[in-house]
């Protein structure tokens, strides 16, 4: 009987506390997003003023125009066009390839020099750098 009563009280507390805590967290997250968005616009405006002071009003105008297109509701609105420019349109990038050099053979050669040991992998055709 005590366990049922405790469970009932706990359930009622959770029913009332969860929306309150969730609302508070959502409000805090929204506040952080808005403040970050405003700070970002402030930095862009400061940079635009620097361009104007440097005698480059066309760059300041361009920066302000781009900043005006930024939206808190859709922060990634320019992402599709950026991805389109980086790829060939099919989602694959032919121009950008990442190659990581195989340093294992170089490491083995360095080890051979330091400890005087012999490594058969360096003697094989695959071991030639």
N, C-alpha and C positions, 0 to 999 in steps of 0.2 A: 504494500500500500504506500509506504514512504517513497519507494522507488518511482511509482507512477506519479505521485504528487511532485516529486523533484523533477521528473522528466517533463511534466506539464508546465511547471514554472520556467524551466530552462527553455522550452520551446517558445513560450510567450515572450520571454526576454529576447530571444534571437529574432523572433518575428518583428519586434519593435526596434531593436538595436541595429539590425543589419541594414535596413533602408536608411537610417540616420547616418551610419558610418559610411555606407556607399555614397550617399549624397554628398557628404563632406569630402570624401576622396575625389569624387567627380568634379566638385567645385574647385578643389585645390588644383587638380590637373588642368582644368579649363583656365584657371587664373595663371598658371605657369605658362601655358601655351600662348595666351594673350600677351603676357608681359614679354615673352621671348619674341613674339611677332613684332610688337611695338619697338623693342630694342633693336631688332634687325632693321626695321624701317628707319630708325633714328641713325644707325650707323651708315646706311645708304645715303641718307640726306646729308650727313656730315661729309661723306666722301664727295657727293655732288657739289657741295660748297667749296671743297678744296679744288675740284676741277675748275669751277668758275673763277676762283682766285688765281689759278694758274693760267687763266686765259683760254680755257677749253670749254666754252659753254655748250658746244654740241655734245660733248661727252656727259656733261651734267644733265642735259635734257634727256639723253638716251638712258642714263642711269635712273632718272626719275620716272621715265615712262615704263621701264622694266619693273621698278619697284611698285608702281601703281598696279601692275598686273598680278602681283603676289597676293594671294588670298589665304586667309586663315581657314576657310571652309574647304579649300582644295589646295593644300600646300605643294602638291606634286603635279600641278597642272602642266608644267613644262617638261616633265620627265619623259613622256612619250616622244616628243620631238628631239630631245637630247639623245635618247636611245636610238632613234631612227638615224640620226646623223652619225652615231658611232658605229652602227652596223650597216650592212648592205640592204636593209629593209626586210630581210628574212629572219632576223633575230640572231644570225650568226655573224661573227666578226672575222673577216679574212685578213684585215690589215693589222690587227693587234694579236700577236701571239706571245705567250709567256714561255720562255725556255729557261729551265733551271739546269745549270751545268752539273755534270756528274763529277763530284769531287772525291769519290771513293778511291779512284786510282791514284790521284794526286796525294791523298792522305796516306795511302799505302807506300808510295814512293818516299814521302817524307819520313815515315816510320822506319823504312829500310835504311835511310841515311842516318837516323839518330841511334837506332839500336843495333845496326849491323846485321839484322836478320835477313833471311831470304824469303821472298814471296813469289810463288810459282805463277800467280795471276799476272805479274808484270812480264814474265817470260812468254806468255801465250800471245797470239795475235790480237786477242781482244784487249790485252793489257797495254797495247801501244796507244799512246796519246796522240 
